[in-house]
Amino acid sequence: MEDITIIKLRKLEKLVNEYRPMIRQRSNFYSNKAKILRVKLQNLYYELEEEIKKSLGGSPTANVFRNNYDIFDTAFSGANSTASFHTIKYVPELLRKSIIYFKKNKKKESAVVKKTTVASYVPKEIAGQIKKIKKKGFDVTKLTSLIEELNHNYSMQKPYATLSIIRAIMDHIPPLLGHRSYKTMANSHSWPSENDKKYALILARDKIISHSALHSHIDDKKDLISMNVIPSSLYLNSVLQECVMSAIVFNKTKKTIKKPSKKQEVSVAEVKNAPVVLANLQSASGGAGGYRLEVILQNIGEGIASLIKVSLAGKTVDLTNRQALAPKSDNVHKVIFRFEDIEERKQFPMVPKLMILYKDPVRKVEYETSYDLLLEERDDGLLNIAAFTNFEFEKATRRNKK
């Protein structure tokens, strides 16, 4: 059986071979079919990025018209059709090298111990965020250990241990969201979206499987517990992400910004007194044509937040006559995004974002909150926004005064 990484690399290779001839003509590059395919390519590449870089010894680049480009980022981008066309020709050969690398490694590992490679139940990104939670009155050491043991037993295909630890995590985390039991949390918590609530409720319903694995008596019936009955990891990961978002804190050291040319560092004093605006996806609805999103904005920081600009996937809302958001208040703003044209739901940017720009009128400093948008592709090719992920808070760049 092939390694899961090799399977994904072959899938990426197949998508590249489908996409490459499509963009030979510039008009096709901007077609809806090409845009949807680029989203698939980019998402799959992000999953494999670390493995590909490891197999190739770094990020491969190519010189196109005297400019040096990252091959994979440029090939799958919709920003520059010429650069994309000239870089994607290198991708198939690079993917073949990557596949050969992992095939050789698999043979070496098989010589030592033969086992099936399975993806983690809780992704390392979420596990890492849980580990960094610093919330007064809560120690996440046990939760972190449970997640590590869950991933280990899931990868070793141990259904009883996997179900038992999922049950233990469900019973352990409700206080992080202000509740005493998982059932109360699933039903009463103010979830970011309807989907998040559904995931929490499905996990509560599936608790009966864990109960059966732990407490059923021995009898003459055949045991039906197997890895096939393990609840989808999507449900628990959605709940764990909400635990992370509810415990947002800022490090005592300076926060390093990834792109110093565009963002400034935020010091402890600035964070302590700053407004911090969070966004929750309250609802998403629509029919064959229109699509409507309701987003709730709330200021959990210590400074006043005067909204300047709110945009989602490139669409900006009207902020006329909007009052400032008071610090640490139950006062919220509801903003509504409407995508009336059906084509708009096929043309979201490659990595769509929710951007919130606001200013503290007292300190006269601007801040920015941003989220990545988790997209779901429907059978008809339309894209739905499922959730907000990867929260970032930064001090905005100072504007040059004319």
C-alpha positions in Angstrom: 0.0 0.0 0.0 1.4 3.4 -1.0 2.2 6.0 1.6 -0.4 8.7 2.1 2.1 11.4 1.1 2.8 9.6 -2.2 -0.9 9.3 -2.9 -1.4 13.0 -2.4 1.6 13.8 -4.5 0.1 11.7 -7.3 -3.2 13.5 -6.9 -1.4 16.8 -7.2 0.5 15.6 -10.3 -2.8 14.6 -11.9 -4.3 18.0 -11.2 -1.2 19.7 -12.6 -1.5 17.7 -15.8 -5.1 18.7 -16.1 -4.4 22.4 -15.4 -1.2 22.8 -17.5 -2.7 22.5 -21.0 -5.8 24.5 -19.9 -3.7 27.7 -19.4 -1.8 27.7 -22.7 -4.2 30.3 -23.9 -4.5 33.4 -21.8 -8.3 33.6 -22.1 -8.5 30.1 -20.5 -6.3 31.2 -17.6 -9.1 33.5 -16.3 -11.9 31.0 -16.9 -14.0 29.8 -14.0 -12.9 26.2 -14.5 -9.2 27.3 -14.2 -9.9 29.3 -11.1 -11.6 26.4 -9.4 -8.8 24.1 -10.3 -6.3 26.6 -9.0 -8.0 26.6 -5.6 -7.7 22.7 -5.5 -4.0 22.9 -6.5 -3.2 25.5 -3.9 -5.0 23.8 -1.1 -3.4 20.4 -1.9 0.0 22.0 -2.2 -0.4 23.7 1.2 -1.0 20.2 2.7 2.2 18.9 1.1 4.4 22.0 1.2 6.7 20.8 4.0 7.1 17.3 2.5 7.8 18.7 -1.0 10.4 21.2 0.4 12.0 18.4 2.4 12.3 16.1 -0.6 13.7 18.8 -2.9 16.0 20.4 -0.3 14.1 23.7 -0.1 11.8 25.8 -2.3 12.7 25.5 -6.0 12.8 28.7 -8.0 12.9 29.7 -11.6 14.1 32.8 -13.5 11.4 34.2 -15.7 12.3 37.4 -17.6 15.1 38.2 -15.2 12.8 37.8 -12.1 13.2 34.9 -9.7 10.0 33.2 -8.8 9.1 30.4 -6.3 8.0 27.7 -8.8 5.1 26.2 -6.9 3.6 29.4 -5.4 3.8 31.1 -8.8 2.6 28.1 -10.9 -0.6 27.8 -8.8 -1.2 31.5 -8.5 -3.8 33.5 -10.4 -1.9 36.8 -10.1 0.4 36.6 -13.2 -0.7 34.4 -16.1 2.7 34.7 -17.9 4.8 33.8 -14.8 2.4 30.9 -14.0 2.7 29.5 -17.6 6.5 29.6 -17.5 6.9 28.1 -14.0 4.3 25.3 -14.2 6.4 23.5 -16.8 8.9 22.6 -14.1 6.3 21.2 -11.7 5.7 17.7 -13.1 9.4 16.8 -13.0 9.8 18.2 -9.4 6.8 16.2 -8.3 8.3 13.0 -9.8 11.5 13.7 -7.9 9.5 14.1 -4.7 7.6 10.9 -5.3 10.9 9.0 -5.9 12.3 10.5 -2.6 9.4 9.2 -0.5 9.3 5.8 -2.2 13.0 5.3 -1.3 12.3 6.5 2.3 9.4 4.1 2.5 11.5 1.1 1.5 14.1 2.1 4.1 11.5 2.4 6.8 9.9 -0.9 5.8 13.3 -2.6 6.3 13.2 -1.5 10.0 9.5 -1.8 10.8 6.5 -2.4 8.6 3.5 -0.2 9.5 0.8 1.9 7.7 1.3 5.7 7.7 -1.9 7.5 8.7 -2.5 11.2 9.0 -2.9 12.7 12.5 -6.4 12.9 13.8 -5.7 16.3 15.3 -3.4 18.3 12.8 -0.1 19.5 14.2 -1.2 23.2 13.6 -4.2 22.8 16.0 -2.2 20.7 18.5 0.4 23.5 18.5 -2.2 26.2 19.1 -3.7 24.2 22.0 -0.3 23.9 23.6 0.2 27.7 23.5 -3.1 28.4 25.3 -2.5 30.6 28.3 -5.8 31.2 30.1 -6.0 32.0 33.8 -7.3 29.0 35.8 -6.5 26.4 33.1 -3.6 24.1 32.6 -3.6 22.5 29.1 -0.8 19.9 29.9 -3.3 17.0 30.2 -5.2 18.1 27.0 -1.9 18.3 25.1 -1.0 14.8 26.3 -4.4 13.5 25.4 -4.1 14.9 21.8 -0.6 13.3 21.4 -1.9 9.9 22.6 -4.9 10.3 20.3 -2.8 10.9 17.3 -0.4 8.0 18.2 -3.2 5.5 18.7 -5.1 6.7 15.6 -1.9 6.3 13.5 -1.4 2.8 14.9 -5.0 1.9 13.9 -6.1 1.2 17.5 -9.9 1.8 17.5 -10.6 1.2 21.3 -7.8 3.5 22.5 -8.8 6.1 19.8 -12.4 6.2 20.9 -11.5 6.2 24.6 -9.3 9.3 24.2 -11.8 11.1 22.0 -14.3 10.6 24.8 -11.7 11.8 27.4 -11.1 15.0 25.4 -14.8 15.7 25.1 -15.3 15.4 28.9 -12.1 17.4 29.5 -12.6 20.6 27.4 -16.0 22.1 28.3 -14.7 24.5 31.0 -12.4 26.1 28.4 -15.6 27.4 26.8 -17.4 28.2 30.1 -19.5 25.0 30.4 -19.6 22.0 32.8 -20.6 19.3 30.4 -20.0 18.5 26.7 -23.8 18.2 26.1 -24.5 21.6 27.5 -21.6 23.1 25.6 -22.7 21.6 22.3 -26.3 22.9 22.7 -25.7 26.3 24.5 -22.4 27.6 23.4 -22.3 30.6 21.0 -20.6 28.9 18.1 -18.9 30.9 15.3 -21.2 29.4 12.7 -24.1 26.9 12.2 -21.6 24.4 10.8 -19.5 24.5 14.0 -22.5 23.9 16.1 -23.6 21.0 13.9 -20.1 19.4 14.2 -20.2 19.7 18.0 -23.7 18.2 18.1 -22.7 15.3 15.8 -19.8 14.5 18.1 -22.1 14.5 21.1 -24.4 12.1 19.2 -21.5 9.8 18.3 -20.5 9.6 22.0 -22.5 6.5 22.1 -19.8 4.7 20.0 -17.2 5.6 22.6 -19.6 4.4 25.4 -20.0 1.1 23.6 -16.3 0.7 23.2 -15.6 1.3 26.9 -18.6 -0.2 28.7 -20.3 -3.0 26.6 -20.3 -6.4 28.2 -18.8 -9.5 26.6 -21.3 -11.8 24.9 -21.7 -14.1 22.0 -22.1 -11.3 19.4 -19.4 -10.3 16.9 -17.6 -7.1 17.9 -18.4 -4.2 15.5 -15.9 -1.7 16.8 -13.3 -0.8 14.1 -11.5 2.2 12.7 -14.4 2.6 10.3 -16.7 3.8 13.1 -14.3 6.5 14.4 -16.1 9.9 14.2 -14.7 12.2 11.5 -11.8 14.3 12.8 -13.5 17.4 11.4 -15.9 17.4 14.3 -13.4 17.4 17.1 -11.0 19.7 15.4 -13.7 22.3 14.9 -14.4 22.2 18.7 -10.7 22.4 19.5 -10.3 25.4 17.2 -13.1 27.2 19.1 -11.2 26.4 22.4 -8.2 28.2 20.9 -10.2 31.2 19.7 -11.8 31.6 23.2 -8.5 31.7 24.9 -6.7 34.3 22.7 -3.8 35.8 24.6 -0.7 37.6 23.5 2.9 36.6 24.3 4.8 38.6 26.9 7.6 39.2 24.4 7.3 41.2 21.2 5.1 39.7 18.5 7.2 39.1 15.3 5.4 39.9 12.1 6.1 37.6 9.2 6.4 40.4 6.7 8.3 43.3 8.3 8.1 45.3 5.1 4.3 45.6 5.5 3.7 45.1 9.2 5.3 46.6 12.4 6.1 44.7 15.6 3.6 45.0 18.4 5.0 45.4 21.9 3.5 44.3 25.2 2.4 47.8 26.1 0.7 48.3 22.7 -1.1 44.9 22.9 -2.2 45.5 26.5 -4.0 48.8 25.7 -5.1 48.0 22.1 -8.5 47.3 20.8 -8.8 43.7 19.4 -11.7 43.0 17.1 -12.8 39.4 16.6 -15.2 38.1 14.0 -17.7 35.3 14.1 -19.6 33.8 11.1 -23.2 33.9 12.4 -24.9 32.6 9.4 -24.6 31.8 5.7 -27.6 31.4 3.4 -28.6 31.7 -0.2 -30.1 30.0 -3.2 -29.0 29.4 -6.8 -28.2 33.0 -7.3 -27.6 35.1 -4.2 -25.5 34.3 -1.2 -25.7 36.2 2.1 -23.2 36.1 5.0 -23.8 37.6 8.5 -20.6 38.4 10.4 -20.6 39.6 14.1 -17.7 41.9 15.1 -16.8 42.4 18.8 -14.0 44.3 20.6 -12.4 42.2 23.3 -9.4 44.5 23.8 -8.8 47.4 26.1 -9.0 50.3 23.6 -11.8 51.8 21.5 -12.1 50.4 18.0 -13.3 52.7 15.3 -13.9 50.7 12.2 -12.2 51.9 9.0 -12.7 49.0 6.5 -14.1 45.5 6.6 -13.6 43.3 3.5 -14.3 39.6 2.8 -12.8 37.9 -0.3 -12.3 41.4 -1.8 -15.9 42.6 -1.2 -16.1 45.6 1.1 -19.1 46.6 3.3 -20.5 50.1 3.9 -19.4 51.4 7.3 -21.4 54.7 7.1 -22.7 55.8 10.5 -21.1 52.9 12.3 -20.4 53.7 16.0 -17.1 52.8 17.5 -16.9 49.4 19.4 -16.4 50.0 23.1 -13.6 47.9 24.8 -14.5 44.7 26.5 -18.2 45.2 25.9 -21.1 43.1 24.8 -21.7 45.8 22.2 -21.3 44.2 18.7 -21.7 45.2 15.1 -23.3 43.0 12.5 -22.0 43.3 9.0 -23.6 41.7 6.0 -21.9 40.5 2.8 -24.0 39.8 -0.3 -22.8 38.0 -3.4 -25.7 38.5 -5.7 -24.0 37.3 -8.9 -23.6 33.5 -9.1 -20.2 34.0 -10.9 -18.8 35.7 -7.7 -19.1 32.4 -5.9 -16.8 30.8 -8.4 -14.2 33.5 -8.3 -13.0 33.8 -4.7 -9.3 34.7 -4.5 -6.7 31.9 -4.2 -6.4 32.4 -0.4 -9.5 34.5 0.5 -9.4 36.5 3.6 -11.5 38.5 6.0 -9.7 41.8 6.7 -10.8 44.2 9.5 -9.0 47.6 9.7 -9.8 49.8 12.7 -8.3 52.7 14.7 -8.0 53.6 18.3 -9.1 57.3 18.2 -7.5 58.1 21.5 -4.0 56.7 20.8 -4.4 57.4 17.0 -3.0 54.0 16.1 -4.4 51.6 13.5 -4.7 47.9 13.9 -5.7 45.0 11.7 -7.4 41.7 12.4 -7.4 39.0 9.6 -8.7 35.5 9.1 -8.3 33.0 6.3 -11.6 31.7 4.9 -12.2 28.0 4.8 -14.0 27.2 1.5 -16.2 24.3 0.7 -16.8 23.3 -3.0 -20.3 22.2 -3.9 -21.2 19.7 -6.6 -22.3 22.5 -8.9 -18.9 24.2 -8.7 -20.0 27.0 -6.4 -17.9 27.8 -3.4 -19.3 28.3 0.2 -17.5 29.9 3.1 -17.5 27.3 5.9 -15.5 29.0 8.6 -12.9 31.6 9.6 -9.5 30.2 10.5 -5.9 31.4 11.2 -6.7 34.5 13.3 -4.0 37.2 13.2 -3.8 40.5 15.0 -1.3 43.1 14.0 -0.5 46.8 14.2 -1.3 48.2 10.8 1.2 50.0 8.6 1.4 53.7 9.1 0.1 55.6 6.1 2.4 58.1 4.4 0.9 61.5 4.7 0.8 63.6 1.6 
